Amino acid sequence: MQNKVVYMLTTVFYPSIGGRESHIHNISKELVKMGYTAKIINPIINFEETKVELLDGIEVHKLRIGDYNSENKYLEYKSKSKGLMGYLSGYLRKNFYNKFYKHIAEYIEKDIHLNNYSKDNIIIHQHDFISGYRLSKELSKSYKIVFTNHTGEFLFLKKLPFNEVIIKHLTKHFQYIISPSEELNQFKGIRDENTFSYIPNGVDLNDFYVADEEQIKNYKRDYGLDTDKLMILCPRRWAPTKGIIYLVKAIGILKDKDINSGFQAVFIGNDYEDYPEYKEDILKFIKDNKLEKYIKLLGNIEYENMNKITQASDIIVIPSLMEAVSLSMLESMACGKIVIGSDTGGIPEVIKDDQNGFLVKKADETDLANTLHKVIKKYNELDYIKIKARKTVDESYSWEIVAHNIDKIYRII
């Protein structure tokens, strides 16, 4: 009997870092263990050449689309990231991938034909919203489509007049919708209640564990960090919705308090280039406020090293303005770290304030600075937070559980 074959469609994957990339990798890895054939289809504008790589038993198809001119047009949209023009450019940038939907669909059809896969054994699993709309619409003529609603695009649409009509139209070709937070699972009255559900992100509990003190010091040394200072880690790509600027401003406040020599703030994901104006604003604030000695920028860390940089840290900040059940949050809690997260989206579904972490008001650098100050001053008294954080993840979040829940959906559609 032929294995089930799942094609994961995504415009973002490694070496880019982020929750979506890690989510796709980890569920694909678990599905392979369960007997699936998993293939990640990652179209890249003006990529050097189409190639297929193997990652943990998963076929990763890096698919070249467009050309030099296409790339320049795409980069034009990336150059504007502020205000209303930023929203418009963001939409145009995501929608740009739809120009190539026929090419991507033909590539997938060819792969299906070459491998002689049975149509009944194929699942198409989309992980973009706007970027993959026309592609999944085309493939839905022949195959079952599952959509995981990772993105803030949905939340933006929910604010529009007649949003239910718009969302119903954009999602009607999906057999099933999975959402990694309750906030993203708002399809009641739009879809049949048996065609959508909430499945949170998970954690690889073998990679993300509570390290001993010597390991932590060694990892800090590996990254050139001071072993005598508390390390504040922000593992977020530099995009406006991730709230990076508010953490940087909070550090500006924190440096004037009585603990300024006792911490170092480390950012990873700062090489993300989709919002250049936003990045420039952050770097300018750091320079203008002389924060360089408090901040270290490590760029994009490969996912295989995320456990080490997480274990090297003491406090993790997730300052997002909109967020699902953050993967970085769960991974940090699995490592027994103190997590400070914004009270938005899926974060308060997991973090209970002063029990297994701390919640702060989103877009509020003063509240964030005050909470950081409190945590740094009382750090040695907060072991109960670390223990409860790990327990929370142990009890409810693992990629094995997530993959089994997704498998159940694949079987009923």
C-alpha positions as CSV (number, residue, x, y, z in Angstrom):
1,M,0.0,0.0,0.0
2,Q,1.4,3.4,-1.0
3,N,2.3,5.9,1.8
4,K,0.4,9.1,2.1
5,V,2.3,12.0,0.5
6,V,2.1,15.5,1.9
7,Y,3.3,18.5,0.0
8,M,4.1,21.4,2.4
9,L,3.8,24.8,0.5
10,T,5.7,27.7,1.9
11,T,7.5,30.8,0.6
12,V,9.7,30.9,3.8
13,F,12.0,28.1,4.9
14,Y,15.6,27.7,6.1
15,P,18.0,29.5,6.1
16,S,15.4,32.0,7.1
17,I,14.5,31.6,10.8
18,G,11.1,31.9,12.3
19,G,8.3,30.0,13.9
20,R,6.7,29.0,10.6
21,E,9.9,27.5,9.2
22,S,10.5,25.5,12.4
23,H,6.8,24.4,12.5
24,I,6.9,23.0,9.0
25,H,10.3,21.2,9.6
26,N,9.2,19.6,12.8
27,I,5.7,18.4,11.8
28,S,7.2,17.1,8.5
29,K,9.9,15.2,10.5
30,E,7.3,13.6,12.8
31,L,5.0,12.7,9.8
32,V,8.0,10.9,8.2
33,K,8.4,8.9,11.4
34,M,4.7,8.0,11.0
35,G,5.3,6.6,7.5
36,Y,4.4,9.7,5.4
37,T,6.4,10.9,2.4
38,A,6.9,14.6,3.2
39,K,8.0,17.2,0.7
40,I,8.5,20.9,1.3
41,I,8.0,23.1,-1.7
42,N,9.8,26.4,-1.2
43,P,9.6,28.8,-4.2
44,I,12.4,31.4,-4.3
45,I,12.4,34.4,-6.6
46,N,15.5,34.3,-8.9
47,F,17.1,31.5,-6.9
48,E,20.4,30.2,-8.5
49,E,18.7,26.9,-9.7
50,T,16.0,24.5,-8.6
51,K,17.4,21.8,-6.3
52,V,16.2,19.1,-3.9
53,E,17.9,18.5,-0.6
54,L,17.2,15.9,2.1
55,L,16.6,17.1,5.7
56,D,15.6,14.5,8.3
57,G,14.0,12.3,5.7
58,I,12.1,15.2,4.2
59,E,12.5,16.3,0.6
60,V,13.1,20.1,0.5
61,H,12.5,21.4,-3.0
62,K,14.1,24.9,-3.4
63,L,12.2,26.0,-6.6
64,R,13.5,28.8,-8.7
65,I,10.7,31.1,-9.9
66,G,11.0,34.4,-11.8
67,D,14.2,36.1,-12.9
68,Y,16.4,39.1,-12.2
69,N,13.7,41.6,-13.1
70,S,11.2,39.8,-10.9
71,E,13.6,40.0,-8.0
72,N,14.1,43.7,-8.5
73,K,10.3,44.3,-8.6
74,Y,9.9,42.2,-5.4
75,L,12.7,44.2,-3.7
76,E,10.9,47.4,-4.6
77,Y,8.0,46.3,-2.5
78,K,10.3,45.4,0.3
79,S,11.8,49.0,0.4
80,K,8.6,50.5,1.9
81,S,7.7,49.1,5.3
82,K,6.2,52.1,7.1
83,G,2.6,53.3,7.7
84,L,-0.2,52.6,5.1
85,M,2.4,52.4,2.3
86,G,4.1,49.7,4.3
87,Y,0.8,47.7,4.6
88,L,0.2,48.1,0.9
89,S,3.7,47.1,0.0
90,G,3.5,44.1,2.3
91,Y,0.4,42.9,0.6
92,L,1.9,43.5,-2.9
93,R,5.0,41.6,-1.8
94,K,3.0,38.6,-0.6
95,N,0.7,38.7,-3.6
96,F,3.7,38.8,-6.0
97,Y,4.2,35.0,-5.6
98,N,0.8,34.4,-7.1
99,K,2.3,35.5,-10.5
100,F,4.1,32.1,-10.5
101,Y,1.4,29.8,-9.4
102,K,1.1,27.9,-12.7
103,H,4.8,27.2,-12.7
104,I,4.8,25.9,-9.2
105,A,1.6,23.8,-9.8
106,E,3.2,22.3,-12.9
107,Y,6.3,21.4,-10.9
108,I,4.2,19.6,-8.2
109,E,2.1,17.8,-10.9
110,K,5.3,16.7,-12.6
111,D,6.7,15.3,-9.3
112,I,3.5,13.5,-8.6
113,H,3.5,11.9,-12.1
114,L,7.2,11.0,-12.0
115,N,6.7,9.2,-8.7
116,N,3.5,7.6,-9.8
117,Y,1.6,8.8,-6.7
118,S,-2.1,8.0,-6.4
119,K,-4.2,11.1,-6.3
120,D,-6.1,9.7,-3.3
121,N,-2.9,9.5,-1.2
122,I,-1.9,13.2,-1.8
123,I,-2.4,16.0,0.7
124,I,-1.5,19.6,-0.1
125,H,-0.7,21.5,3.0
126,Q,-0.5,25.3,2.6
127,H,1.4,27.4,5.1
128,D,1.1,30.9,3.4
129,F,-2.1,32.8,3.1
130,I,-2.0,35.5,0.4
131,S,1.2,34.3,-1.1
132,G,-0.1,30.8,-1.8
133,Y,-3.7,31.6,-2.6
134,R,-3.8,31.0,-6.4
135,L,-1.5,28.0,-6.1
136,S,-3.7,26.2,-3.6
137,K,-6.8,27.3,-5.5
138,E,-5.4,25.7,-8.7
139,L,-4.3,22.5,-6.9
140,S,-7.7,22.2,-5.1
141,K,-9.2,21.2,-8.5
142,S,-7.5,17.8,-8.1
143,Y,-6.3,17.4,-4.5
144,K,-7.3,17.9,-0.9
145,I,-6.0,21.2,0.6
146,V,-5.3,21.8,4.3
147,F,-4.3,25.3,5.4
148,T,-2.4,26.2,8.6
149,N,-3.3,29.8,9.4
150,H,0.1,31.1,10.8
151,T,-0.1,34.7,9.7
152,G,-1.3,38.1,10.9
153,E,-2.8,38.7,7.4
154,F,-5.9,36.9,8.8
155,L,-6.1,39.2,11.8
156,F,-5.8,42.2,9.5
157,L,-8.7,40.9,7.3
158,K,-10.8,40.4,10.4
159,K,-10.8,44.2,10.9
160,L,-12.2,45.0,7.5
161,P,-15.8,45.7,6.7
162,F,-17.6,42.6,5.4
163,N,-14.6,40.5,6.7
164,E,-16.7,37.3,6.9
165,V,-17.6,37.5,3.2
166,I,-13.9,38.1,2.3
167,I,-12.5,35.4,4.5
168,K,-15.2,32.9,3.3
169,H,-14.2,33.6,-0.3
170,L,-10.5,33.3,0.3
171,T,-10.8,30.0,2.3
172,K,-13.6,28.1,0.6
173,H,-11.2,25.8,-1.3
174,F,-9.6,24.5,1.9
175,Q,-11.0,21.2,3.1
176,Y,-9.7,22.0,6.6
177,I,-8.0,24.9,8.4
178,I,-5.6,24.5,11.4
179,S,-4.8,27.5,13.6
180,P,-1.9,27.6,16.1
181,S,-3.8,30.0,18.4
182,E,-7.4,30.6,19.4
183,E,-7.1,34.1,18.1
184,L,-6.4,32.7,14.6
185,N,-9.2,30.2,14.9
186,Q,-12.1,32.6,14.4
187,F,-14.0,30.9,11.7
188,K,-17.3,30.4,13.5
189,G,-20.2,31.5,11.3
190,I,-17.8,31.5,8.3
191,R,-17.2,27.8,7.9
192,D,-18.7,24.5,9.0
193,E,-17.5,23.9,12.6
194,N,-16.1,20.5,11.5
195,T,-13.7,22.1,9.1
196,F,-11.4,24.0,11.4
197,S,-9.6,23.6,14.8
198,Y,-7.0,24.9,17.1
199,I,-3.7,22.9,17.3
200,P,-0.9,24.7,19.1
201,N,2.8,24.6,18.1
202,G,5.0,22.0,19.8
203,V,8.6,21.5,21.0
204,D,11.3,18.9,20.4
205,L,11.8,18.0,24.1
206,N,15.0,16.1,23.3
207,D,16.7,19.2,21.9
208,F,15.2,21.8,24.2
209,Y,15.8,20.7,27.8
210,V,17.0,22.2,31.1
211,A,20.8,22.5,30.7
212,D,23.2,22.5,33.7
213,E,25.1,25.5,34.8
214,E,28.4,24.4,33.1
215,Q,26.6,23.8,29.8
216,I,25.0,27.3,30.0
217,K,28.4,28.9,30.6
218,N,30.0,27.0,27.8
219,Y,27.2,28.0,25.3
220,K,27.6,31.7,26.4
221,R,31.4,31.5,25.7
222,D,30.7,29.9,22.3
223,Y,28.7,33.1,21.4
224,G,31.2,35.5,22.9
225,L,28.9,36.4,25.8
226,D,29.8,37.5,29.3
227,T,29.2,34.5,31.7
228,D,28.8,36.9,34.7
229,K,25.8,38.8,33.2
230,L,22.2,37.8,32.8
231,M,21.5,37.3,29.1
232,I,18.2,38.6,27.7
233,L,17.4,36.9,24.4
234,C,15.0,38.1,21.8
235,P,14.6,35.3,19.2
236,R,12.4,37.2,16.7
237,R,12.9,38.2,13.1
238,W,13.0,42.0,12.7
239,A,9.5,42.7,11.4
240,P,7.1,45.4,12.7
241,T,4.6,42.8,14.1
242,K,7.3,41.3,16.3
243,G,7.6,44.4,18.4
244,I,11.5,44.5,18.4
245,I,11.6,48.3,18.7
246,Y,9.7,48.2,22.1
247,L,12.3,45.9,23.6
248,V,15.1,48.1,22.3
249,K,13.3,51.1,23.9
250,A,12.9,49.2,27.1
251,I,16.6,48.5,27.2
252,G,17.1,52.3,26.9
253,I,15.0,52.7,30.0
254,L,16.7,49.8,31.8
255,K,20.2,51.1,31.3
256,D,19.4,54.0,33.6
257,K,18.2,51.8,36.4
258,D,20.5,50.3,39.1
259,I,21.2,47.1,37.3
260,N,22.8,48.4,34.1
261,S,26.0,46.4,34.5
262,G,24.1,43.1,35.2
263,F,22.6,42.3,31.8
264,Q,23.3,41.9,28.1
265,A,20.6,41.9,25.5
266,V,21.1,39.5,22.5
267,F,19.0,39.7,19.3
268,I,18.9,37.0,16.7
269,G,16.9,37.4,13.5
270,N,18.2,40.9,12.8
271,D,19.4,39.9,9.4
272,Y,15.8,39.5,8.2
273,E,15.6,41.9,5.2
274,D,11.9,42.1,4.4
275,Y,11.5,45.4,6.4
276,P,14.6,47.5,5.7
277,E,13.0,50.8,7.0
278,Y,12.0,49.1,10.3
279,K,15.5,47.7,10.7
280,E,17.1,51.1,10.0
281,D,14.8,52.7,12.7
282,I,15.9,50.2,15.3
283,L,19.6,50.5,14.5
284,K,19.3,54.3,14.6
285,F,17.6,54.2,18.0
286,I,20.4,52.0,19.3
287,K,23.1,54.4,18.0
288,D,21.3,57.6,19.1
289,N,20.8,56.3,22.6
290,K,24.3,54.8,22.9
291,L,23.0,51.3,23.6
292,E,25.7,49.4,21.7
293,K,27.4,48.2,24.9
294,Y,24.2,46.6,26.1
295,I,23.1,45.0,22.9
296,K,24.7,42.2,20.8
297,L,23.3,41.3,17.3
298,L,23.9,37.7,16.2
299,G,22.1,37.8,12.9
300,N,20.2,34.7,11.7
301,I,21.0,31.6,13.7
302,E,20.5,28.2,12.0
303,Y,17.6,26.3,13.6
304,E,19.9,23.4,14.5
305,N,21.7,25.8,16.9
306,M,18.5,27.4,18.4
307,N,18.6,25.1,21.4
308,K,22.1,26.2,22.3
309,I,21.4,29.9,22.1
310,T,18.2,29.4,24.0
311,Q,20.0,27.4,26.7
312,A,22.7,30.1,26.9
313,S,20.1,32.7,27.8
314,D,18.5,33.5,31.2
315,I,15.5,35.6,30.2
316,I,13.6,35.4,26.9
317,V,11.5,38.3,25.6
318,I,8.7,37.8,23.1
319,P,7.5,41.5,22.5
320,S,5.2,40.7,19.6
321,L,2.2,42.9,18.6
322,M,0.5,39.8,17.2
323,E,1.5,36.2,17.7
324,A,0.1,32.7,17.7
325,V,1.4,30.2,20.3
326,S,4.9,31.3,19.8
327,L,7.3,28.5,19.1
328,S,10.3,30.4,20.6
329,M,8.2,30.9,23.7
330,L,7.5,27.1,24.0
331,E,11.2,26.2,23.3
332,S,12.4,28.7,25.9
333,M,10.0,27.3,28.5
334,A,11.1,23.8,27.7
335,C,14.7,24.9,28.6
336,G,13.4,26.1,31.9
337,K,13.9,29.8,31.1
338,I,12.0,32.9,32.3
339,V,9.8,34.1,29.5
340,I,8.4,37.6,29.3
341,G,5.7,37.9,26.6
342,S,3.2,40.4,25.3
343,D,-0.4,39.9,26.4
344,T,-1.5,39.2,22.8
345,G,-2.7,36.3,20.6
346,G,-1.7,32.9,21.8
347,I,0.9,34.0,24.3
348,P,-1.5,34.4,27.3
349,E,-3.0,31.0,26.3
350,V,0.3,29.5,27.6
351,I,1.9,32.0,30.0
352,K,0.1,32.6,33.3
353,D,1.6,35.8,34.8
354,D,3.9,35.2,37.7
355,Q,3.3,31.4,37.5
356,N,5.2,30.0,34.5
357,G,6.4,33.3,33.1
358,F,5.4,37.0,32.9
359,L,3.0,39.0,30.7
360,V,3.4,42.6,29.7
361,K,1.2,45.0,27.8
362,K,2.0,44.9,24.1
363,A,3.7,48.0,22.5
364,D,4.5,49.3,26.0
365,E,8.3,49.8,26.6
366,T,7.8,51.1,30.1
367,D,5.8,48.1,31.3
368,L,8.4,45.8,29.6
369,A,11.3,47.7,31.2
370,N,9.7,47.5,34.7
371,T,9.1,43.8,34.3
372,L,12.7,43.2,33.1
373,H,13.9,45.2,36.1
374,K,11.9,43.2,38.5
375,V,13.0,39.9,37.0
376,I,16.7,40.8,36.9
377,K,16.6,42.1,40.5
378,K,14.8,38.9,41.8
379,Y,16.3,36.4,39.4
380,N,17.6,34.1,42.0
381,E,14.2,33.9,43.7
382,L,12.4,32.8,40.5
383,D,13.2,29.1,40.3
384,Y,9.5,28.3,40.7
385,I,8.8,30.1,37.4
386,K,11.4,28.0,35.6
387,I,10.1,24.7,37.0
388,K,6.5,25.5,36.2
389,A,7.5,26.6,32.6
390,R,9.1,23.2,31.8
391,K,6.2,21.4,33.4
392,T,3.7,23.3,31.2
393,V,5.5,22.2,28.0
394,D,6.0,18.6,29.2
395,E,2.2,18.2,29.8
396,S,0.8,19.8,26.7
397,Y,3.2,20.6,23.9
398,S,5.3,18.2,21.8
399,W,5.7,17.9,18.1
400,E,4.7,14.2,18.3
401,I,1.3,15.2,19.7
402,V,0.9,18.0,17.1
403,A,1.7,15.6,14.2
404,H,-0.7,12.9,15.5
405,N,-3.5,15.6,15.6
406,I,-2.7,16.7,12.1
407,D,-2.6,13.0,10.9
408,K,-6.2,12.7,12.3
409,I,-7.2,15.6,10.1
410,Y,-5.6,14.2,7.0
411,R,-7.5,11.0,7.5
412,I,-11.0,12.6,7.8
413,I,-10.9,15.1,4.9
